[in-house]
Amino acid sequence: MVHALFPGTFDPPTLGHFGVVERAAALFERVTIGLADHPEKDPLFSIEERIALLEELAEPLGNVDVVRVTGLVVEAAHRLGAEVLVRGVRNPRDFDYEVEMARTNRVLAEDVDTVLLVPDPTHAHITGTLVRQIARLGGDTARLVPPPVDRALRRRFPRTS
Protein backbone atom coordinates (compact mmCIF):
# COMPACT_ATOMS: atom_id res chain seq x y z
CA MET A 1 0.00 0.00 0.00
CA VAL A 2 1.54 3.29 -1.08
CA HIS A 3 1.04 6.17 1.34
CA ALA A 4 1.54 9.72 0.04
CA LEU A 5 2.02 12.88 2.08
CA PHE A 6 0.83 16.20 0.61
CA PRO A 7 2.45 18.86 2.81
CA GLY A 8 1.66 22.55 2.82
CA THR A 9 0.26 25.49 4.73
CA PHE A 10 -3.06 25.58 2.82
CA ASP A 11 -3.97 29.08 4.02
CA PRO A 12 -6.64 28.89 2.79
CA PRO A 13 -7.22 25.61 0.94
CA THR A 14 -7.96 26.48 -2.69
CA LEU A 15 -9.60 24.62 -5.56
CA GLY A 16 -6.09 24.06 -6.90
CA HIS A 17 -4.97 22.43 -3.65
CA PHE A 18 -8.02 20.27 -3.46
CA GLY A 19 -7.76 19.22 -7.10
CA VAL A 20 -4.29 17.89 -6.33
CA VAL A 21 -5.68 16.08 -3.26
CA GLU A 22 -8.39 14.41 -5.36
CA ARG A 23 -5.87 13.30 -7.99
CA ALA A 24 -3.47 12.00 -5.36
CA ALA A 25 -6.35 10.08 -3.73
CA ALA A 26 -6.98 8.39 -7.07
CA LEU A 27 -3.30 7.52 -7.53
CA PHE A 28 -2.38 6.32 -4.03
CA GLU A 29 -4.05 3.97 -1.60
CA ARG A 30 -3.64 6.45 1.24
CA VAL A 31 -3.03 10.21 1.27
CA THR A 32 -2.24 12.36 4.26
CA ILE A 33 -2.55 16.12 3.99
CA GLY A 34 0.22 17.41 6.24
CA LEU A 35 -0.58 20.85 7.54
CA ALA A 36 2.53 22.82 8.45
CA ASP A 37 3.13 26.15 10.11
CA HIS A 38 5.42 28.36 8.05
CA PRO A 39 7.61 30.44 10.39
CA GLU A 40 7.73 33.39 7.97
CA LYS A 41 3.98 33.58 7.29
CA ASP A 42 1.22 35.22 9.27
CA PRO A 43 -1.69 32.84 8.64
CA LEU A 44 -5.23 34.02 8.00
CA PHE A 45 -6.71 30.86 9.54
CA SER A 46 -5.32 29.05 12.56
CA ILE A 47 -3.91 25.61 12.00
CA GLU A 48 -6.96 24.17 13.82
CA GLU A 49 -9.31 26.01 11.45
CA ARG A 50 -7.38 24.79 8.40
CA ILE A 51 -7.39 21.21 9.70
CA ALA A 52 -11.17 21.36 10.22
CA LEU A 53 -11.72 22.75 6.71
CA LEU A 54 -9.49 20.14 5.10
CA GLU A 55 -11.09 17.32 7.10
CA GLU A 56 -14.51 18.42 5.88
CA LEU A 57 -13.28 18.49 2.29
CA ALA A 58 -11.43 15.16 2.52
CA GLU A 59 -14.17 13.19 4.28
CA PRO A 60 -16.01 12.07 1.09
CA LEU A 61 -12.77 10.72 -0.42
CA GLY A 62 -12.36 7.97 2.17
CA ASN A 63 -8.59 7.46 1.81
CA VAL A 64 -7.44 10.95 2.84
CA ASP A 65 -6.65 12.13 6.35
CA VAL A 66 -5.33 15.42 7.70
CA VAL A 67 -2.63 15.89 10.32
CA ARG A 68 -0.40 18.65 11.61
CA VAL A 69 3.25 18.17 10.69
CA THR A 70 6.34 19.75 12.20
CA GLY A 71 10.00 19.76 11.30
CA LEU A 72 11.41 18.58 8.02
CA VAL A 73 8.86 17.17 5.59
CA VAL A 74 10.89 14.00 5.01
CA GLU A 75 11.01 13.41 8.76
CA ALA A 76 7.22 13.84 8.89
CA ALA A 77 6.94 11.33 6.03
CA HIS A 78 8.99 8.83 8.04
CA ARG A 79 6.91 9.39 11.19
CA LEU A 80 3.70 8.86 9.20
CA GLY A 81 5.00 5.93 7.16
CA ALA A 82 4.63 7.80 3.84
CA GLU A 83 6.85 6.74 0.95
CA VAL A 84 5.87 9.56 -1.42
CA LEU A 85 5.62 13.33 -1.19
CA VAL A 86 3.02 14.96 -3.44
CA ARG A 87 3.57 18.51 -4.59
CA GLY A 88 1.47 20.72 -6.85
CA VAL A 89 3.21 22.61 -9.63
CA ARG A 90 1.38 25.58 -11.17
CA ASN A 91 4.07 27.18 -13.32
CA PRO A 92 7.76 27.02 -14.32
CA ARG A 93 8.82 28.91 -11.16
CA ASP A 94 7.05 26.31 -8.99
CA PHE A 95 8.61 23.53 -11.07
CA ASP A 96 12.15 24.82 -10.56
CA TYR A 97 11.60 25.24 -6.82
CA GLU A 98 9.94 21.83 -6.40
CA VAL A 99 12.65 20.01 -8.36
CA GLU A 100 15.27 21.59 -6.08
CA MET A 101 13.29 20.52 -3.02
CA ALA A 102 12.76 17.00 -4.40
CA ARG A 103 16.49 16.60 -4.98
CA THR A 104 17.30 17.91 -1.51
CA ASN A 105 14.69 15.69 0.11
CA ARG A 106 16.15 12.71 -1.78
CA VAL A 107 19.55 13.48 -0.22
CA LEU A 108 17.95 13.69 3.23
CA ALA A 109 15.80 10.57 2.78
CA GLU A 110 16.55 8.24 -0.14
CA ASP A 111 13.47 6.16 0.65
CA VAL A 112 11.02 9.05 0.14
CA ASP A 113 10.24 10.00 -3.44
CA THR A 114 8.43 13.07 -4.79
CA VAL A 115 5.60 13.16 -7.31
CA LEU A 116 4.76 16.50 -8.94
CA LEU A 117 1.15 16.99 -10.01
CA VAL A 118 -0.04 19.78 -12.27
CA PRO A 119 -3.37 21.30 -11.23
CA ASP A 120 -6.33 21.57 -13.55
CA PRO A 121 -5.72 24.53 -15.92
CA THR A 122 -8.82 26.33 -14.63
CA HIS A 123 -7.27 26.40 -11.14
CA ALA A 124 -3.55 26.69 -11.91
CA HIS A 125 -3.46 30.46 -11.33
CA ILE A 126 -4.99 30.30 -7.84
CA THR A 127 -2.72 30.94 -4.87
CA GLY A 128 -3.53 31.28 -1.20
CA THR A 129 -2.02 34.78 -1.30
CA LEU A 130 -4.36 35.80 -4.13
CA VAL A 131 -7.40 34.38 -2.32
CA ARG A 132 -6.49 36.15 0.94
CA GLN A 133 -6.11 39.48 -0.87
CA ILE A 134 -9.44 39.13 -2.68
CA ALA A 135 -11.25 38.14 0.53
CA ARG A 136 -9.71 41.00 2.55
CA LEU A 137 -10.87 43.49 -0.08
CA GLY A 138 -14.42 42.12 -0.05
CA GLY A 139 -14.20 40.23 -3.34
CA ASP A 140 -15.98 37.04 -4.34
CA THR A 141 -13.84 33.94 -3.72
CA ALA A 142 -16.52 31.36 -4.59
CA ARG A 143 -14.83 30.32 -7.85
CA LEU A 144 -11.40 30.04 -6.21
CA VAL A 145 -12.01 27.90 -3.13
CA PRO A 146 -14.30 25.00 -2.15
CA PRO A 147 -17.67 26.04 -0.63
CA PRO A 148 -16.72 25.40 3.05
CA VAL A 149 -13.64 27.60 2.62
CA ASP A 150 -15.70 30.32 0.91
CA ARG A 151 -18.13 30.29 3.85
CA ALA A 152 -15.23 30.59 6.30
CA LEU A 153 -13.80 33.51 4.31
CA ARG A 154 -17.21 35.24 4.28
CA ARG A 155 -17.45 34.88 8.07
CA ARG A 156 -13.97 36.37 8.44
CA PHE A 157 -14.53 39.13 5.87
CA PRO A 158 -18.26 39.89 5.51
CA ARG A 159 -19.13 41.32 2.10
CA THR A 160 -21.12 44.51 1.98
CA SER A 161 -22.50 44.05 -1.53
N, C-alpha and C positions, 0 to 999 in steps of 0.2 A: 504494500500500500504506500503510495507516494504522498507525502505530506508537504504542502507548500506554505510558506510564510509570505504574506504580503504586508511589508512594514510601511509605515508612514505616519504623518501627523493628522491627515484627514480633517483639516480645520477650515471649512466644513467638508464633509463628504460630498463629492460632486457626482454628476451623472458619469463623468469620465472615470472616476475612481470605481464607481459601482459597476460600470461596464467591464472593467478589468477583473473585478471580483467574480462576476458572473462567468466570464470566460475561463478564469482559473478554476472555478468550481466545476466546469465541464471537462477540464483537462486533467485535474488531479482528484484523487479519492478524498482527500481532506485538505481544506484551506483554513489557515488561521490568519485573520487580519490582526497584525501587531501594531497597536497604537502606541506611538512614542511621543515623549515630550521633546521638543527641540529647544535647547538652551538659549538660542538666539531669537526665538519667536515669542511674541506676546499673543497667546491664543484667544480667539473670539469665544470659543466654547471650552469649558473645562474638559479634562480628560474623561471624567465620569459622564458628562453630557454626550461627548463623541462616542463613547463606548455604547451608551444606551441607543443612540441613533443608529449606529452600525449593527447592533444586535437586532434591532427592529427590521432593518433592511435585509440582513442575512438570514433571518429565521425561515423564510419560505424555501431557501436553497437546501437546507438539510445537512450539507457537509461543510458548512462554514461556521467557524466560531470567532470570537473577538476577545483579545486579551491585551493587557497593558504590557509593553516590553521596555526594558531598561538596558543600558549598556550597549555594547557592540551588537549589531544585527546578527552577525554569525554566531555570537555567543547565545543570543536569544533563540536562534534556530536550533542550536544544540540542546538547550534546555527544553525546548518544545518537541524535539524529535523531528524537526523538519529537515528534509534533504534539499529543498529547492527554495530559492528566494524568487518572488515574482515582483517585477517592477514594470510600471507603465512608462511608455516613451511617447511623448506627444510630438516632438520635433527634433531636428538635428542637434540642437544644444542639449536636450535631455539625453539623446543617444550617446553623445560624447561623454557626458557626465556619468551615465549609467554603465557604460563600458569600462571606464576607469574604476568605478566602484566594484564592478563584478570582478575585475582582475585583482584588485586589492583584497576583496573578500576571499577570492580563491587562494591567495597567498596565506591569509589568516586561517582559512578552513578549507582544505582541499576536498573535503567530503560534502561541501555545500555548493551547489551550482546555482546559477542565476538564469532565469527565463525572462526575456523582455517581451512585453505584449504592447501592441499598438492599439490605442483606443479607437472606437468607432469614429469615423471622420466628422460626424455631426457633433461630437463632444471633445474632439482633440484640442480645441482652443481654450477649454475651460480650465481655470486654475482656482485654487482656494483663494488666492489673493484677489483675483478679479471678482469672485462671488462676494467676498467680504466688502470690497469697495462698493459694489452695486447695492448691496443690502444696507450699508451705512448711509448711503445717499438716497435711500427710499425707493430704489428701483425694484423691478420685478425679477425675481430669481427663479421663478417656477420652471423655466425651460433649461435651467443650468444645474439644478439639484433635484434629488428625489423628493416626493411630496412630504415625508416627515421632516426632512431638513428644511424645506421651504417654510413649513409651519413654524419650526423652531426659529428660523430667521425672522419671520413676521412677528413672533412674540418678542424677540430681542429688539427689532427695529420696526415698530408699527408704521404702516404706510398711511399717509394722509389722503391720498387720492384713490 
